[in-house]
Amino acid sequence: MFQILRIGFFLIAVGLSNASFANDAHSSSADPHEASASKKVSASDSGDPFVGPATEAKKLYKRYKRASEKTIIAIACVRSPSCIEPEDEVLRYSKDALRILQKLDALAAEGDVQASYYRGLIAYERGRYYDEQAELITHPDFILTATVYRRYAKEQFAIAEKNLAVPAKLDNPYACRYMGDIYSSTILGAPRKDKATNFYYTAAIEFLNQGNKIEGANMYNAMKENANPADSRIVQVYAKLHNEEPIVSWRKLPSDMLKKSSSKKSQEKSSEH
């Protein structure tokens, strides 16, 4: 019975903890500001999904990450025979994470755009984690476990879709990118590639408007995986990637060289005539 309890605590805690590390690359640098529904939410050039000082939603997200890290340590202790009653630690930190999710849900229900974003991001990460775990299970004796993981992944992606749609409507490029990932996957059913392409397109344009060509190129590649390369949206993003002048020139030519270059061009034109 004690061993069964250990396994049960482990499964509960894993669902609340490990997913926070599944896709952390885009979220760890987030820095939000207060936003109203009447204002367009925009990302900064530094790679943050929101501009301004940390709000309560961002602080709650950081607290969730810390609770997740502590839960992982407690899980490791559960696996060790030398630990004394570690299940209490697992439950304590897991409950902390659950309370944070409930608080984010409440803020999102009140219209907090950033709360919707971070709640959706957590669900997205958890969904990705569950799906990845299901893909690792190939033994016939554990097919039921894989099915459970996939069911959890679908539930989390549905939560992510609902919450990320709020900032995505305001053209937040990070939210649009995650929405594109959701619709291009098979977790919620058959991929909706045209819808995914629309979100990737919006994300690409917003990233490029900020001067973030790296993320813009990533969205361009994601669009090519979901639509015909001749699609007008892909063509437009390609043109914006390669033909637009840089916002800030990192090296300026001396004025005398510019004059020489212009005079040389005029001479060439006159010689042609």
DOTI-136595 format. One record per residue: residue number from 1; chain; x, y, z of N, C-alpha, C in turn. Coordinates in steps of 0.001 Angstrom, whole numbers. Example, Ala and Ser with C-alpha at 12.3 -4.5 7.8 and 13.67 -1.06 7.14 Angstrom:
<recs>
- 1	A	13190	-5690	7800	12300	-4500	7800	13200	-3300	7800 $
- 2	A	12850	-2250	7080	13670	-1060	7140	12900	30	7870 $
</recs>
This chain:
<recs>
- 1	A	824	-1204	0	0	0	0	861	1257	0 $
- 2	A	1961	1231	757	2862	2383	818	3472	2666	-543 $
- 3	A	3818	1585	-1272	4401	1764	-2609	3378	2353	-3580 $
- 4	A	2123	1945	-3465	1069	2496	-4323	889	3993	-4069 $
- 5	A	938	4383	-2774	828	5790	-2441	1974	6594	-3033 $
- 6	A	3174	6025	-2990	4338	6695	-3568	4117	6968	-5050 $
- 7	A	3641	5945	-5757	3407	6093	-7202	2328	7132	-7462 $
- 8	A	1276	7107	-6635	200	8074	-6816	671	9499	-6616 $
- 9	A	1459	9735	-5554	2003	11069	-5315	2889	11512	-6472 $
- 10	A	3646	10556	-6986	4563	10872	-8083	3802	11340	-9320 $
- 11	A	2741	10621	-9692	1980	10980	-10893	1298	12325	-10739 $
- 12	A	756	12612	-9547	96	13892	-9309	1089	15039	-9437 $
- 13	A	2256	14866	-8843	3235	15944	-8830	3859	16180	-10189 $
- 14	A	4081	15100	-10923	4689	15251	-12255	3818	16124	-13140 $
- 15	A	2514	15952	-13021	1611	16742	-13854	1693	18218	-13575 $
- 16	A	2056	18594	-12337	2127	20003	-11985	3518	20581	-12132 $
- 17	A	4536	19722	-12225	5888	20244	-12150	6692	20152	-13412 $
- 18	A	6861	18946	-13948	7809	18765	-15038	7462	19579	-16265 $
- 19	A	6188	19828	-16484	5786	20535	-17703	6324	21953	-17747 $
- 20	A	6644	22534	-16597	7146	23899	-16604	8511	24013	-17239 $
- 21	A	9204	22859	-17438	10498	22868	-18090	10408	22387	-19522 $
- 22	A	9232	21986	-19981	9107	21376	-21303	9370	22367	-22418 $
- 23	A	8950	23621	-22225	9127	24604	-23288	9429	25960	-22684 $
- 24	A	10496	26040	-21916	10792	27205	-21106	11551	28278	-21854 $
- 25	A	12037	27944	-23051	12936	28860	-23741	12271	30183	-24067 $
- 26	A	10962	30163	-24364	10295	31383	-24804	9662	32141	-23652 $
- 27	A	9585	31534	-22481	8816	32170	-21422	9659	32710	-20291 $
- 28	A	10891	32229	-20137	11672	32612	-18979	12071	34071	-19016 $
- 29	A	12103	34685	-20205	12522	36069	-20308	11343	37038	-20366 $
- 30	A	10119	36537	-20123	8943	37391	-20248	8918	38467	-19182 $
- 31	A	8438	39677	-19565	8393	40794	-18644	7141	41608	-18927 $
- 32	A	6026	41406	-18159	4732	41964	-18543	4473	43373	-18063 $
- 33	A	3426	43998	-18547	2936	45279	-18065	1425	45217	-17992 $
- 34	A	823	46183	-17293	-632	46192	-17176	-1236	46561	-18515 $
- 35	A	-2240	45788	-18925	-2871	46027	-20230	-4367	45969	-20073 $
- 36	A	-5061	46776	-20814	-6520	46760	-20819	-6997	46194	-22135 $
- 37	A	-8265	45791	-22152	-8805	45180	-23360	-8865	46171	-24508 $
- 38	A	-8870	47462	-24206	-8973	48462	-25262	-7639	48798	-25885 $
- 39	A	-6524	48336	-25278	-5205	48642	-25786	-4607	47430	-26453 $
- 40	A	-3844	47669	-27494	-3169	46593	-28205	-1934	46182	-27425 $
- 41	A	-1786	44877	-27182	-647	44374	-26451	482	44139	-27435 $
- 42	A	1625	44703	-27161	2757	44548	-28068	3964	44039	-27319 $
- 43	A	4857	43350	-28045	6078	42826	-27456	7199	43809	-27681 $
- 44	A	8187	43753	-26813	9324	44643	-26952	10384	44010	-27827 $
- 45	A	11369	44837	-28227	12433	44349	-29086	13354	43382	-28357 $
- 46	A	13314	43354	-27030	14250	42530	-26268	13800	41084	-26137 $
- 47	A	12662	40724	-26730	12202	39351	-26674	11178	39098	-25589 $
- 48	A	10626	40139	-24986	9624	39981	-23943	8225	40009	-24547 $
- 49	A	7314	39164	-24063	5951	39168	-24604	5159	40400	-24224 $
- 50	A	5567	41104	-23155	4881	42315	-22735	5907	43371	-22342 $
- 51	A	5514	44626	-22455	6380	45745	-22126	6009	46290	-20758 $
- 52	A	7026	46599	-19943	6760	47238	-18666	7166	46380	-17479 $
- 53	A	6923	46892	-16287	7301	46168	-15068	6426	44942	-14841 $
- 54	A	6918	44047	-13984	6209	42798	-13693	4872	43077	-13009 $
- 55	A	3826	42432	-13484	2512	42548	-12877	2256	41313	-12010 $
- 56	A	1081	41274	-11414	758	40145	-10537	768	38830	-11309 $
- 57	A	305	38849	-12564	266	37632	-13370	1669	37076	-13587 $
- 58	A	2613	37958	-13889	4001	37521	-14092	4591	36973	-12799 $
- 59	A	4304	37627	-11691	4802	37168	-10397	4227	35793	-10055 $
- 60	A	2956	35594	-10362	2342	34291	-10111	2994	33212	-10975 $
- 61	A	3312	33568	-12204	3985	32612	-13085	5340	32214	-12517 $
- 62	A	6083	33191	-12011	7390	32884	-11406	7228	32012	-10168 $
- 63	A	6193	32294	-9372	5937	31466	-8188	5597	30040	-8592 $
- 64	A	4856	29899	-9670	4524	28561	-10162	5790	27814	-10551 $
- 65	A	6727	28491	-11208	7980	27861	-11604	8771	27401	-10387 $
- 66	A	8809	28242	-9352	9545	27864	-8133	8893	26671	-7445 $
- 67	A	7566	26685	-7377	6864	25549	-6764	7120	24277	-7558 $
- 68	A	7202	24398	-8853	7469	23238	-9704	8864	22681	-9441 $
- 69	A	9839	23573	-9318	11206	23133	-9059	11301	22397	-7725 $
- 70	A	10633	22928	-6718	10658	22278	-5401	9936	20935	-5428 $
- 71	A	8890	20851	-6243	8179	19579	-6375	9066	18526	-6998 $
- 72	A	9863	18919	-7988	10765	17975	-8642	11781	17424	-7654 $
- 73	A	12306	18309	-6797	13254	17862	-5763	12573	16887	-4814 $
- 74	A	11325	17185	-4440	10590	16303	-3536	10320	14952	-4190 $
- 75	A	10051	14947	-5504	9825	13691	-6221	11084	12827	-6195 $
- 76	A	12233	13489	-6387	13498	12754	-6331	13691	12127	-4962 $
- 77	A	13226	12813	-3940	13332	12277	-2579	12407	11076	-2390 $
- 78	A	11236	11126	-3035	10302	9995	-2948	10958	8730	-3473 $
- 79	A	11773	8871	-4488	12426	7715	-5088	13559	7167	-4238 $
- 80	A	13989	7944	-3267	15115	7519	-2433	14621	6871	-1147 $
- 81	A	15073	5651	-847	14639	4975	392	15097	5690	1657 $
- 82	A	16106	6532	1547	16647	7195	2728	15801	8389	3175 $
- 83	A	14881	8860	2338	14049	10003	2698	12969	9595	3690 $
- 84	A	12662	10500	4596	11655	10235	5621	10393	11031	5290 $
- 85	A	9307	10323	5005	8001	10904	4715	8082	12070	3718 $
- 86	A	8653	11858	2541	8764	12945	1570	7458	13258	864 $
- 87	A	6453	12372	1011	5195	12602	311	4531	13912	735 $
- 88	A	4723	14304	1985	4144	15559	2461	4695	16754	1694 $
- 89	A	6003	16706	1392	6614	17792	623	6043	17842	-791 $
- 90	A	5879	16679	-1401	5328	16630	-2755	3937	17250	-2785 $
- 91	A	3110	16863	-1828	1747	17382	-1791	1724	18877	-1493 $
- 92	A	2599	19322	-611	2598	20744	-231	2921	21629	-1426 $
- 93	A	3984	21306	-2144	4368	22129	-3287	3389	21963	-4453 $
- 94	A	2825	20778	-4586	1827	20572	-5632	577	21400	-5353 $
- 95	A	183	21473	-4099	-972	22294	-3729	-687	23773	-3960 $
- 96	A	557	24201	-3684	932	25584	-3947	772	25908	-5435 $
- 97	A	1250	25001	-6278	1138	25206	-7728	-326	25252	-8154 $
- 98	A	-1155	24394	-7567	-2576	24376	-7912	-3266	25673	-7512 $
- 99	A	-2919	26208	-6344	-3514	27476	-5905	-3117	28627	-6843 $
- 100	A	-1883	28586	-7331	-1429	29620	-8261	-2233	29559	-9563 $
- 101	A	-2465	28338	-10055	-3269	28183	-11269	-4683	28716	-11063 $
- 102	A	-5243	28459	-9903	-6591	28953	-9605	-6626	30480	-9557 $
- 103	A	-5568	31075	-9023	-5487	32534	-8964	-5363	33122	-10372 $
- 104	A	-4548	32497	-11212	-4431	32958	-12594	-5760	32827	-13332 $
- 105	A	-6477	31737	-13079	-7800	31562	-13688	-8744	32694	-13281 $
- 106	A	-8681	33074	-11998	-9554	34136	-11508	-9205	35476	-12158 $
- 107	A	-7928	35778	-12270	-7504	37031	-12901	-7884	37050	-14380 $
- 108	A	-7721	35907	-15050	-8081	35828	-16464	-9580	36055	-16652 $
- 109	A	-10374	35514	-15732	-11826	35696	-15806	-12223	37153	-15625 $
- 110	A	-11381	37922	-14932	-11643	39349	-14718	-11172	40207	-15889 $
- 111	A	-10577	39578	-16893	-10149	40319	-18070	-8683	40681	-18107 $
- 112	A	-7870	40102	-17213	-6436	40364	-17200	-5783	39631	-18380 $
- 113	A	-5304	40392	-19368	-4740	39802	-20587	-3481	38996	-20272 $
- 114	A	-2642	39529	-19403	-1402	38830	-19082	-1664	37544	-18293 $
- 115	A	-2670	37558	-17435	-3044	36346	-16718	-3490	35276	-17705 $
- 116	A	-4248	35679	-18717	-4664	34729	-19762	-3441	34163	-20481 $
- 117	A	-2474	35038	-20773	-1270	34577	-21480	-504	33553	-20654 $
- 118	A	-218	33879	-19393	600	32979	-18573	-141	31704	-18198 $
- 119	A	-1460	31822	-18009	-2230	30595	-17746	-2213	29703	-18972 $
- 120	A	-2352	30319	-20143	-2289	29549	-21379	-915	28960	-21618 $
- 121	A	127	29709	-21273	1491	29223	-21464	1767	28004	-20590 $
- 122	A	1321	28053	-19341	1505	26910	-18451	792	25681	-19007 $
- 123	A	-438	25874	-19464	-1197	24752	-20028	-526	24227	-21295 $
- 124	A	-5	25128	-22107	698	24716	-23331	1918	23857	-22988 $
- 125	A	2688	24293	-22011	3878	23543	-21605	3510	22171	-21043 $
- 126	A	2450	22149	-20240	2015	20872	-19676	1517	19938	-20771 $
- 127	A	778	20489	-21727	288	19674	-22836	1428	19094	-23661 $
- 128	A	2441	19911	-23931	3601	19424	-24677	4320	18315	-23916 $
- 129	A	4430	18496	-22610	5105	17482	-21786	4351	16157	-21825 $
- 130	A	3049	16195	-21618	2251	14964	-21636	2348	14268	-22992 $
- 131	A	2287	15057	-24069	2367	14464	-25403	3729	13816	-25643 $
- 132	A	4796	14470	-25190	6133	13908	-25353	6287	12609	-24554 $
- 133	A	5707	12569	-23363	5776	11341	-22562	5018	10202	-23237 $
- 134	A	3887	10522	-23845	3112	9489	-24546	3899	8928	-25725 $
- 135	A	4649	9785	-26415	5437	9332	-27557	6561	8399	-27140 $
- 136	A	7029	8521	-25908	8137	7681	-25431	7684	6262	-25085 $
- 137	A	6391	6084	-24865	5871	4781	-24445	5542	3941	-25676 $
- 138	A	6265	2855	-25848	6056	1961	-26994	5745	529	-26579 $
- 139	A	6000	172	-25325	5763	-1197	-24876	4254	-1465	-24786 $
- 140	A	3790	-2597	-25315	2348	-2899	-25302	1732	-2900	-23909 $
- 141	A	2508	-3260	-22894	1965	-3322	-21542	1654	-1940	-20970 $
- 142	A	2169	-885	-21598	1974	470	-21068	1193	1370	-22029 $
- 143	A	487	748	-22977	-302	1533	-23927	-1376	2354	-23209 $
- 144	A	-1963	1795	-22156	-2990	2527	-21415	-2407	3792	-20792 $
- 145	A	-1173	3693	-20310	-524	4874	-19744	-339	5946	-20809 $
- 146	A	58	5530	-22002	214	6486	-23104	-1114	7142	-23444 $
- 147	A	-2193	6358	-23398	-3529	6910	-23682	-3911	7969	-22657 $
- 148	A	-3587	7705	-21387	-3882	8670	-20327	-3091	9957	-20547 $
- 149	A	-1821	9811	-20892	-996	10990	-21166	-1579	11814	-22300 $
- 150	A	-2034	11160	-23351	-2590	11885	-24500	-3897	12591	-24126 $
- 151	A	-4668	11961	-23261	-5901	12602	-22811	-5581	13864	-22007 $
- 152	A	-4584	13765	-21123	-4160	14935	-20361	-3639	16025	-21288 $
- 153	A	-2871	15640	-22321	-2328	16613	-23271	-3453	17356	-23976 $
- 154	A	-4480	16631	-24363	-5624	17261	-25051	-6334	18243	-24129 $
- 155	A	-6507	17862	-22868	-7169	18747	-21911	-6368	20031	-21711 $
- 156	A	-5048	19891	-21604	-4209	21068	-21390	-4166	21966	-22620 $
- 157	A	-4126	21381	-23807	-4115	22189	-25019	-5436	22938	-25194 $
- 158	A	-6533	22343	-24756	-7817	23041	-24814	-7805	24264	-23897 $
- 159	A	-7195	24124	-22720	-7060	25258	-21797	-6136	26314	-22400 $
- 160	A	-5042	25861	-23006	-4105	26796	-23634	-4769	27559	-24772 $
- 161	A	-5538	26858	-25593	-6228	27496	-26709	-7171	28589	-26213 $
- 162	A	-7912	28280	-25186	-8881	29237	-24640	-8190	30491	-24109 $
- 163	A	-7110	30317	-23382	-6460	31459	-22730	-5553	32248	-23672 $
- 164	A	-4809	31546	-24515	-3900	32243	-25419	-4643	33005	-26511 $
- 165	A	-5897	32630	-26771	-6686	33334	-27777	-6902	34793	-27395 $
- 166	A	-6888	35092	-26097	-7131	36472	-25637	-5998	37403	-26073 $
- 167	A	-4730	37130	-25703	-3661	38010	-26202	-3424	37872	-27699 $
- 168	A	-3751	36709	-28271	-3559	36528	-29712	-4475	37456	-30501 $
- 169	A	-5670	37730	-29993	-6583	38660	-30665	-6012	40076	-30693 $
- 170	A	-5102	40365	-29758	-4449	41668	-29710	-3110	41643	-30448 $
- 171	A	-2897	40579	-31245	-1704	40433	-32087	-413	40307	-31287 $
- 172	A	-501	39750	-30078	728	39458	-29345	1453	38335	-30086 $
- 173	A	2681	38563	-30574	3332	37566	-31431	3638	36253	-30727 $
- 174	A	3934	36314	-29436	4248	35086	-28709	3000	34222	-28550 $
- 175	A	1885	34862	-28216	628	34123	-28111	226	33549	-29464 $
- 176	A	424	34331	-30527	94	33842	-31874	962	32652	-32255 $
- 177	A	2220	32682	-31867	3102	31553	-32169	2614	30284	-31485 $
- 178	A	2256	30377	-30213	1763	29194	-29501	437	28713	-30083 $
- 179	A	-417	29648	-30492	-1683	29247	-31118	-1407	28511	-32431 $
- 180	A	-419	28978	-33184	-27	28269	-34401	460	26863	-34111 $
- 181	A	1245	26722	-33043	1732	25394	-32654	578	24464	-32290 $
- 182	A	-404	25012	-31584	-1554	24200	-31162	-2328	23687	-32376 $
- 183	A	-2618	24581	-33333	-3426	24192	-34488	-2654	23361	-35508 $
- 184	A	-1336	23433	-35486	-550	22618	-36424	-270	21226	-35884 $
- 185	A	-570	21001	-34607	-352	19687	-33999	-1594	18818	-34164 $
- 186	A	-1467	17565	-33759	-2593	16625	-33831	-3204	16366	-32456 $
- 187	A	-2793	17134	-31461	-3248	16868	-30093	-4742	17136	-29936 $
- 188	A	-5262	18182	-30567	-6692	18496	-30474	-7506	17856	-31594 $
- 189	A	-6848	17078	-32423	-7523	16448	-33554	-6717	16649	-34819 $
- 190	A	-7394	16638	-35951	-6704	16849	-37223	-6113	18255	-37262 $
- 191	A	-4894	18393	-37767	-4266	19725	-37835	-5094	20695	-38664 $
- 192	A	-5239	21903	-38168	-5922	22970	-38906	-4840	23902	-39454 $
- 193	A	-4272	23485	-40576	-3071	24131	-41085	-3295	25557	-41543 $
- 194	A	-4449	25833	-42134	-4690	27206	-42587	-4818	28155	-41401 $
- 195	A	-5480	27684	-40357	-5615	28499	-39159	-4256	28692	-38495 $
- 196	A	-3440	27626	-38470	-2093	27736	-37914	-1271	28739	-38709 $
- 197	A	-1395	28693	-40039	-651	29618	-40893	-1053	31055	-40622 $
- 198	A	-2331	31302	-40386	-2787	32653	-40076	-2116	33188	-38810 $
- 199	A	-2037	32342	-37783	-1416	32775	-36535	94	32957	-36712 $
- 200	A	734	32051	-37439	2164	32208	-37696	2428	33481	-38500 $
- 201	A	1544	33777	-39443	1684	34986	-40259	1610	36239	-39382 $
- 202	A	604	36278	-38510	471	37431	-37615	1696	37569	-36721 $
- 203	A	2168	36443	-36184	3359	36473	-35338	4567	36970	-36122 $
- 204	A	4725	36494	-37357	5869	36895	-38181	5858	38402	-38438 $
- 205	A	4699	38931	-38835	4595	40359	-39128	4897	41186	-37887 $
- 206	A	4353	40786	-36746	4587	41541	-35517	6055	41472	-35097 $
- 207	A	6661	40293	-35212	8088	40177	-34879	8934	41063	-35794 $
- 208	A	8630	41040	-37079	9401	41832	-38030	9178	43326	-37822 $
- 209	A	7985	43709	-37448	7718	45120	-37148	8545	45597	-35957 $
- 210	A	8885	44662	-35068	9718	44983	-33910	11206	44930	-34245 $
- 211	A	11530	44467	-35465	12926	44316	-35831	13517	42991	-35429 $
- 212	A	12675	42063	-34988	13134	40746	-34543	13085	39779	-35733 $
- 213	A	14131	39798	-36552	14143	38990	-37767	14390	37510	-37482 $
- 214	A	15012	37193	-36366	15250	35778	-36032	13920	35073	-35803 $
- 215	A	13082	35657	-34939	11776	35057	-34685	10891	35148	-35931 $
- 216	A	11049	36231	-36682	10282	36348	-37920	10617	35235	-38894 $
- 217	A	11900	34887	-38991	12331	33789	-39862	11807	32453	-39356 $
- 218	A	11773	32296	-38029	11222	31051	-37468	9749	30891	-37830 $
- 219	A	9017	31976	-37781	7601	31926	-38149	7433	31675	-39640 $
- 220	A	8338	32223	-40443	8312	31978	-41891	8493	30488	-42174 $
- 221	A	9438	29852	-41500	9655	28411	-41676	8449	27607	-41211 $
- 222	A	7825	28044	-40102	6632	27351	-39612	5490	27468	-40615 $
- 223	A	5377	28625	-41262	4333	28814	-42280	4551	27865	-43456 $
- 224	A	5788	27692	-43882	6085	26816	-45020	5731	25365	-44729 $
- 225	A	5745	24982	-43453	5387	23615	-43083	3880	23389	-43093 $
- 226	A	3107	24464	-43139	1652	24341	-43047	904	24850	-44263 $
- 227	A	1596	25505	-45183	917	26064	-46356	1802	25927	-47586 $
- 228	A	1192	26127	-48744	1925	26094	-49999	2953	27224	-50021 $
- 229	A	4185	26951	-50446	5203	28012	-50476	4803	29219	-51306 $
- 230	A	3867	29026	-52242	3406	30143	-53067	2269	30927	-52415 $
- 231	A	1864	30533	-51218	809	31238	-50502	1191	32709	-50356 $
- 232	A	219	33589	-50561	494	35029	-50528	1038	35488	-49183 $
- 233	A	608	34843	-48100	1099	35209	-46779	2587	34897	-46638 $
- 234	A	2991	33735	-47177	4397	33350	-47123	5238	34281	-47982 $
- 235	A	4725	34609	-49158	5447	35511	-50055	5641	36876	-49403 $
- 236	A	4609	37352	-48730	4695	38667	-48088	5738	38666	-46972 $
- 237	A	5738	37603	-46150	6716	37529	-45064	8131	37403	-45623 $
- 238	A	8279	36633	-46700	9600	36482	-47331	10113	37841	-47808 $
- 239	A	9234	38608	-48463	9630	39923	-48960	10018	40845	-47810 $
- 240	A	9275	40780	-46735	9571	41630	-45580	10882	41207	-44914 $
- 241	A	11177	39931	-44960	12429	39434	-44372	13646	39876	-45173 $
- 242	A	13546	39857	-46502	14730	40021	-47339	14841	41374	-48035 $
- 243	A	13759	42103	-48168	13805	43337	-48939	13706	44599	-48110 $
- 244	A	13341	44484	-46869	13164	45670	-46050	14505	46163	-45541 $
- 245	A	14675	47488	-45573	15907	48069	-45061	15968	47888	-43543 $
- 246	A	17168	47692	-42995	17282	47524	-41538	16833	48774	-40801 $
- 247	A	16251	48568	-39619	15755	49688	-38828	16906	50596	-38386 $
- 248	A	18002	49991	-37957	19174	50740	-37523	20379	50177	-38249 $
- 249	A	21072	51013	-38989	22257	50552	-39703	23413	50435	-38727 $
- 250	A	24035	49270	-38704	25121	49059	-37733	26440	49632	-38245 $
- 251	A	26512	49917	-39537	27731	50517	-40078	27332	51540	-41146 $
- 252	A	27690	52793	-40939	27347	53845	-41879	28567	54218	-42714 $
- 253	A	28355	54395	-44020	29430	54783	-44913	29746	56263	-44739 $
- 254	A	31017	56626	-44874	31376	58055	-44801	30678	58836	-45895 $
- 255	A	30396	60100	-45635	29659	60934	-46577	30414	61109	-47890 $
- 256	A	31761	61179	-47836	32519	61367	-49065	32422	60152	-49975 $
- 257	A	32338	58957	-49379	32187	57741	-50172	30822	57693	-50842 $
- 258	A	29817	58169	-50130	28477	58198	-50701	28418	59140	-51899 $
- 259	A	29131	60283	-51802	29149	61225	-52909	29856	60635	-54123 $
- 260	A	30972	59924	-53858	31711	59296	-54948	30864	58240	-55649 $
- 261	A	30130	57471	-54828	29299	56406	-55380	28199	56975	-56265 $
- 262	A	27564	58075	-55822	26485	58674	-56602	27008	59288	-57898 $
- 263	A	28185	59920	-57832	28760	60519	-59045	29169	59453	-60046 $
- 264	A	29653	58327	-59540	30050	57233	-60421	28846	56666	-61152 $
- 265	A	27724	56524	-60446	26503	56001	-61064	25995	56948	-62148 $
- 266	A	26094	58249	-61882	25634	59229	-62877	26500	59198	-64124 $
- 267	A	27807	58983	-63958	28723	58882	-65090	28406	57660	-65940 $
- 268	A	28096	56542	-65254	27776	55317	-65974	26506	55479	-66810 $
- 269	A	25532	56174	-66238	24275	56392	-66972	24500	57270	-68187 $
- 270	A	25337	58341	-68040	25597	59248	-69159	26361	58556	-70272 $
- 271	A	27286	57633	-69898	28053	56891	-70905	27173	55949	-71701 $
- 272	A	26133	55410	-71054	25213	54508	-71740	24429	55221	-72813 $
- 273	A	24114	56497	-72538	23351	57277	-73519	24268	57806	-74618 $
</recs>
